């Protein structure tokens, strides 16, 4: 959700300090900005032990009829079950679920594609 904020929340989070919860936590502001840009470009986020050791998550956005990100869908699990081999399959399923939920909220990807404002 932070990747899609337009109200200055990213800088607010950075100014409060990026706390390390694990050795994989992002604590560098430039790295955070870069990761958030990648999330906007890719349309999904993967977190591996960034908040808690032994935990991986995969998330995708849910948009409303205006194209605004209003929510996200996330799968969270232990690394033993969410292996690197399984991650592409999980990512595909999570993104499909996000797309379906967005469509139920009135989001029409074809419309935004025609406008040249395709969202990921």
C-alpha positions as CSV (number, residue, x, y, z in Angstrom):
1,X,0.0,0.0,0.0
2,X,2.9,2.4,0.8
3,X,4.1,2.1,-2.8
4,X,1.0,3.7,-4.1
5,X,0.6,6.5,-1.5
6,X,0.4,10.0,-3.0
7,X,0.1,11.9,0.3
8,X,3.7,11.9,1.5
9,X,3.4,8.8,3.7
10,X,6.7,7.4,2.3
11,X,8.7,10.4,3.5
12,X,6.8,10.3,6.8
13,X,7.8,6.7,7.4
14,X,11.4,7.5,6.4
15,X,11.5,10.5,8.7
16,X,10.3,8.4,11.7
17,X,13.2,6.1,11.1
18,X,13.3,2.7,9.3
19,X,13.6,0.2,12.2
20,X,15.4,-3.1,11.6
21,X,13.2,-6.0,12.7
22,X,15.5,-8.6,11.1
23,X,18.8,-8.5,9.2
24,X,16.7,-8.4,5.9
25,X,14.7,-5.3,7.0
26,X,15.1,-2.3,4.7
27,X,16.7,0.5,6.7
28,X,18.1,2.6,3.9
29,X,15.7,5.3,2.6
30,X,17.0,5.1,-1.0
31,X,16.7,1.3,-0.9
32,X,13.1,1.7,0.3
33,X,12.2,4.2,-2.4
34,X,13.8,1.9,-5.0
35,X,11.8,-1.1,-3.7
36,X,8.6,0.9,-3.7
37,X,9.2,2.0,-7.3
38,X,9.8,-1.7,-8.3
39,X,6.5,-2.7,-6.6
40,X,4.7,0.0,-8.6
41,X,6.3,-1.3,-11.8
42,X,5.8,-5.0,-11.2
43,X,2.4,-4.8,-9.5
44,X,3.3,-7.1,-6.6
45,X,5.6,-7.3,-3.6
46,X,7.6,-10.1,-2.1
47,X,9.0,-9.9,1.4
48,X,11.4,-12.5,2.6
49,X,12.2,-12.3,6.3
50,X,12.0,-8.5,6.3
51,X,9.7,-8.2,9.3
52,X,10.0,-11.6,11.0
53,X,12.6,-14.3,10.5
54,X,11.4,-17.4,8.8
55,X,8.4,-15.7,7.1
56,X,7.8,-14.8,3.5
57,X,4.9,-12.9,2.0
58,X,3.6,-12.1,-1.5
59,X,1.1,-9.3,-2.0
60,X,-0.8,-7.7,-4.9
61,X,-3.0,-4.6,-5.2
62,X,-6.7,-4.3,-5.3
63,X,-8.0,-1.2,-7.2
64,X,-11.4,0.5,-7.4
65,X,-13.3,1.7,-10.5
66,X,-11.1,4.8,-10.7
67,X,-7.9,2.8,-10.7
68,X,-6.9,3.9,-7.2
69,X,-5.3,1.2,-5.0
70,X,-7.7,0.7,-2.1
71,X,-6.5,-2.6,-0.6
72,X,-4.1,-5.5,-1.1
73,X,-4.3,-9.2,-0.9
74,X,-1.4,-11.0,0.8
75,X,-0.3,-14.6,1.3
76,X,2.0,-15.1,4.3
77,X,3.7,-18.3,5.3
78,X,6.8,-20.0,6.7
79,X,9.9,-20.2,4.4
80,X,9.8,-24.0,4.5
81,X,6.4,-23.9,2.7
82,X,6.9,-20.8,0.6
83,X,10.2,-21.8,-1.1
84,X,11.8,-20.0,-3.9
85,X,10.5,-22.7,-6.3
86,X,6.9,-22.1,-5.2
87,X,7.1,-18.3,-5.2
88,X,6.4,-17.8,-8.9
89,X,3.2,-19.9,-8.6
90,X,2.1,-18.2,-5.4
91,X,2.8,-14.8,-7.1
92,X,0.7,-15.7,-10.1
93,X,-2.2,-16.8,-7.9
94,X,-2.1,-13.7,-5.7
95,X,-2.0,-11.4,-8.7
96,X,-4.9,-13.2,-10.2
97,X,-6.9,-12.9,-7.0
98,X,-6.0,-9.1,-6.8
99,X,-7.2,-8.7,-10.4
100,X,-10.4,-10.5,-9.7
101,X,-11.1,-8.5,-6.6
102,X,-10.3,-5.3,-8.5
103,X,-12.7,-6.2,-11.3
104,X,-15.4,-6.9,-8.7
105,X,-14.7,-3.3,-7.4
106,X,-15.3,-2.0,-10.9
107,X,-11.8,-1.7,-12.2
108,X,-11.5,-2.3,-15.9
109,X,-7.9,-2.8,-17.0
110,X,-8.9,-2.5,-20.7
111,X,-10.3,1.0,-20.1
112,X,-7.1,2.2,-18.5
113,X,-5.0,0.5,-21.2
114,X,-6.9,2.6,-23.8
115,X,-6.2,5.7,-21.9
116,X,-2.5,4.8,-21.7
117,X,-2.7,4.6,-17.9
118,X,-2.3,0.9,-17.4
119,X,-1.8,0.1,-13.7
120,X,0.3,-2.7,-12.4
